Amino acid sequence: MKLTGLLEQNQLHLSFEVFPPKTSTLFEDVKQATEQIAALRPSYISVTYGAGGGTSEYTLKIAENLLKTIHVPTLAHLTCVSSTPQTIRERIRAMQNAGIENVLALRGDLTPELASADRNRLDYRYAVDLIRELKSSGADFCIGGACYPEKHPESENTVEDIRHLKEKVDAGCEFLVTQMFFDNNLLYRYLYRIREAGIHVPVIPGIMPITNANQVDRAIRLSGSFMPTRFRSLVDRFGSSPAAMKQAGIIYATDQIIDLYANGVRNVHVYTMNKPDVAAAIMSHLSDILKEGSAL
Ligand code: FAD
């Protein structure tokens, strides 16, 4: 099922993200965790692509398994910055053969080598180059892209970032998934700005439940997200107690989701990080809201 069909429906949706294993020895464990998450019947599941493409083969295996065994729509991530056109064309063929209909087209993070290299020599400098390649391949994918309510860390300013986002949409990106954020007001302001800039495709906010204190610094470092005082207090107070921190993190994320739904957002994506218990807790907290939302 193409995600655009799903995103246009007049009802509330909740989707989850999983990531592939780094080695073959972990494959069965990860496969099992993703199947448990899929069994909760989210609207779709996205499967990330290992940085630099190292685990690309597993992205496809996990996505294909969820699609064909559990029958949950899937979104396969694909990055391009460290790839050659030949590799990308092989990936496109492999995705088609696996029955993948939805692709999140990403640039990928720059490794230190790539960051210091002459970027003009790269085959794919930006996600928009991958979107153009996907479109010209003749494959009938529904293509999504990433966006950043607090701007991408490499961008000089939000205006520039949104200008480049518009290029992705104009190139054929049909929906956008946001970077994590911990203050919904940032999302609402961002939505206003991108709509003003002429970007009208569906935007799916990405919510990350922080379930242990160690995750906090890493998440903030990678995403550059603003940490509201309310959330920082919660980490300071419960961070040293794993069970309490987990509960507080899940409830904080659930609260963000409820606020988004209450303010007119219909689709929310949760970075569930291969944790079936976290996905199940969020789904359970939202069960009546999602039921009610299916009759909107
Ligand atoms: P782009 O859209 O290319 O943007 C990157 C930067 O370049 C931005 O600052 C942008 O403003 C700028 N830019 C874009 N076009 C131009 C232009 N023409 N001229 C000048 N500047 C330009 N990484 C993974 O490795 N695997 C994953 O599975 C993965 N999944 C992700 C899912 C989501 C929802 C998000 C938000 C991120 C994900 N990432 C993933 C991380 C992502 O690869 C990084 O954030 C990466 O640094 C940027 O990718 P992008 O597709 O947003 O890049």
Boltz pocket constraint, residues with backbone or C-beta under 6 A from the ligand:
constraints:
  - pocket:
      binder: B
      contacts: [[A, 47], [A, 48], [A, 49], [A, 50], [A, 51], [A, 52], [A, 77], [A, 78], [A, 79], [A, 105], [A, 106], [A, 107], [A, 108], [A, 109], [A, 110], [A, 125], [A, 126], [A, 127], [A, 128], [A, 145], [A, 146], [A, 147], [A, 152], [A, 153], [A, 154], [A, 155], [A, 160], [A, 161], [A, 162], [A, 164], [A, 165], [A, 167], [A, 168], [A, 177], [A, 178], [A, 179], [A, 180], [A, 206]]
      max_distance: 6.0
